Structures are given as C-alpha cells and as structure tokens.
Amino acid sequence: MILIKPSIEFLWATPDPLQAIERAGRICYKSEDKITDTSSIEFVKRLVARDHLAMVEHASASYRIICDRGITHEIVRHRLFSFAQESTRYCNYLGGIQYILPPWVDEKLLPGDLKLNSQNDSLEYEDGNVIELSALDKETAVWLRACGQCEEQYISLIKAGWTPQQARSILIHSLKTEIVVTGNLRQWMNFFELRCDKAAHPQMREIAFMLLDDIKEKMAVVFDKYEG
C-alpha cells in the first residue's frame, strides 16, 4: 500500500477575473466608461465590502483535489459546483491501493510505498526502512492494519475474477481519490465559510486551507477576508 498526503492543484480560472466582475457589474449602471486598467480592484473591493456578491458569480475557478473518499462525500454536497471524480467502478487497484494519511496519525508514520508484515507486525518501506507497529500509537497501528487488510482482500477478489465495481464494496474511506471541482467565486466563498470553520472535519479543513491559500494569491481582493 502507498500512503500519501492530500494535495491540491490549480487548473484554471476566468482570465482577468476582477475585470470580468467589474465589467458585469458596471453594465447594471451603464458606467462602463469608468473602466480603466486598474479600476477593477477598488470596484470589487466595494462589492465584497457591501456583501453584493451576485457579480462575483461572473468569474470561476477550477481545482484538482487529491484527498480521501470520505472528504469528497462532503465536497460534493456543494451542489452548485461541477465535479469530475476518479471512479472506483472502472479504476483497478490491483497494483496497490493508495491511502490518504490523516493529520492526526502518529508522526512516525511517513508517506511512501510500504508493506505490512503481519507475521512480525511491522512496516517495511520501499527504501528498506522498517517501523515496528508497536513503536506507533495503538490507534495508528489499528488503522494501518485495517488499510493493509483491505488492500489484501481487494486484490484477492480482483484476482478471483471480481470486477473493480464489485470489489470496491470493501474499500474504506481512507482510499485516495481525485476530484476536479469547478465553480464560480461566490460558491468558493461559501465553501471557505463552511469548510475553514473550526467545526469542520479536520481533513476537510486541511484541504480547504490549501485551496484558500492558493486562491488568495491569485484573487486576493475577493478572498482577503478569509484567514488562511
């Protein structure tokens, strides 16, 4: 099995998003003659300050997110986003299953390709490094055994002739998945309000803050009010 950390990748956004928002907004008042090379910054600032966010919907952004299946179940609840997700019906994990490392697991457990040795209760990384499960906290060891056993049973079902869509029924939430999320900037604002909150799931917050840090670099005027 392969342990990896969650990650995000920026794919695309509306070209010159602030200018797109300003142009849409000024049509409402027929004040297009006030548009300059720099006027969009102050214009969008005023919109956001007044919570007049309908115009912000005229710009969009798209990200590729790598996380566990449990987190994507929360992401897809944002219905006005558009999604494209890795399919466990068609993807075959015979070559080995990837799992997402939760932020709360023992820090001795590192990302990498490893094998679970049930005979001596240890982990062996591809580079030869060995970790005794007894050296990890009890809960992390339980989680690792579950991941290892899930991989073994999944592979045994595939080899026995089950299709990926049949064998996937035993896969666990920690399974790595990829999802492309596309939405207008107002929807991204709503996403950050909900998913950066302290009450959100720890893994969801982990992803949300990665996305927020990245989008703030690209469109700070829209997202400045959110703390990364």
N, C-alpha and C positions, 0 to 999 in steps of 0.2 A: 504494500500500500504506500501511497505517496501523501505526505502531509504538506499542505501549503497554507500560506496566509491569504486573506482576502485582498482584493485589489480592484482598482477602477481604471478605465481608460477613456479619455475624452475622444469622441468620434467626430462630431461636427456641431456647428451652431449656425444660426442665421447670420449671414455676413453683415458686419456692422450693425449689431443688434440694437444699440442705442439709437442709431439713426433711423432704423426701421420703426422703432417705437415712437420716436418723435414725429416722423412723417405721418404715421397713422393718427396720432393724437392731434396734430395741427389741422388735419382735414376737418375735424369736428368744428373748429372755429374759423376755418379758412384763413389761417395765419401762416401758410407755407412760406410767405415772403420773408418771415423772420428766421428761417433756417439758415444756419451758417455751418462752417466746418467744425465748430466747437459747441454749438448751441444745444446739442442733444444731451450733454452731460447735465446741465442745470435743469433742462426740461424734465428729464427722467427723475432727477432728484426730487423735484416738486411733486411729481406723480406719486412717488413712493411715500414721501412725507405725508401726503394727504390721503394715503391708502386708496388712491384712484388707480386700481390695478388692471382694469379691463384692457387698457392699452398695452400693458406688459405682455398680454397674451399674443401679441403680434410677432414675438420672437421666440425661438425654440432652441433646445439643446438636446444632444443625444450622447449617452454614455454606455459603455460596455462594463458590466459589473461581474466580478468573479466572487462568489460567496457560497454559502451552503443553501440547500434546498429550503430549509426552514425559513430563512430570511426572504427568499423570493416569494414565499407564500404571503409575506407581509407587503412586499413591494407591489405585487400585482393588485392589491386592494386599492391602489391609487388608480381608479378606473379610467381617468381621462388621459393617462399616459398610454403610449403604444409600446408593445412588448414583442420581443423575439427571444425565445429561450431554448437552451440545449434540451433535446428531447431524450428522456430515458427510454422511450419506446423504440427508438431507432439507433441510439448510440450504444455500442457494445463495449463493455468494460472488462473484457476477457484479459486484456493486457495488464490490468491492475487498476484499482479504484483510488481516486484522489479524494482526500478528505480535507475540510477546512479546519484549521487549528483555532479553537475558540480563544478569546483573550484571557480567560480565567484558568487555562490549563497550566500545569507545572512548567515553570520557565526552563527547566532542564530539557524539556521536550522540544526539539528543534524541527523546522521544516526539512523535508528530504524524503528520499526513497528508502523505505525500510521494510524489514521482515520481522514478523512477530514469531518468536520461537517459544511455542507453548511448553516444550519439554523442560527448558531451564528458565522459563518466564523472563525472557529478555527481548530487547530490541536490537537488531543489527542494521546499521545504516549502510548504504551502498559503498561509502568510503571505508568501511570496516569498523567504524566506531560502534561500541556496544554500550547499551544502557540497561541495567537491571531494573525491572519493573518495581522491585522493592525499594529502589532509590527515588521513585516518584511518589507523590502523594496517592493515597488509596483511591480517591475518586478518579484521578487521571489514569491510573492503571486499569480501572474498571472500564473507562471509556475506550482506551486503546484495545483492550481485549475484545470489546464489542465490535469495534471497527474491523479488527483483524478477522474475527469470526464471520462477520457479514461478508467480507471480501471472499473468504474461502468458500462459503456456501453459495454465493452468487456465481463464482467461477465454476463450481461443481455442477450447478444447474445448467449453465450455458454449455458445458462440455457434455452433459447428458442429453442435450438436444432442445432445451427450452430456448425460446426466442428472447431477445432483450426485453420485449414488452411483457413477457411472462415472468422472467427472473427479477425484474425491477421491483416486484412486490415486497421483496425482503430488504431493499435498500433503506438506509436510515437518513435522517435529516442532515447529518454532518456531511453527506455527499456533496462534493464540489459541483457547482453548476455555473453556467454563464448566461447572462441575460442582457439584452440590449434594451435600454429604456429611453424613450423619446417623448418629450413633452414641451409645452410652452412654458415660459419662465414663471408665469403665475402658478402653475402646477408645481414647479420646482420649489417655489417659495413655500407653498403649503406642505410639501414633502419635508422641508427642513424644519418648519414649525413643529411638526409632529414627531419626526424621527430623530431630531437632535435633542429632544426633550429628555430630561433625566428619567422620566417614567418609561421611555422606550427600551426595547430589548438591547442588552449590551452589544450584541453583534450587529444589530441594526444601526445603533449609534456609531459604531466603528466605521461602517460603510458611509453613513450619512455625513460624517465629518470629513472623510476623504473627498467626497463629492463637493461638499461646501468649500473646502479649502481650494479645490481646483477651479470651481466656477467663479469664486470671488476674484481670483487672479485675472479672469477673462472679462468679467462683468461686475466689477466691484460696486458700481453705482446702484445696481439692482439689489445686490445681496449684502451690502455693507452692514445692515442692521443685525445680521445673524453672526453670532460669535463662534469662531472656529476653534 
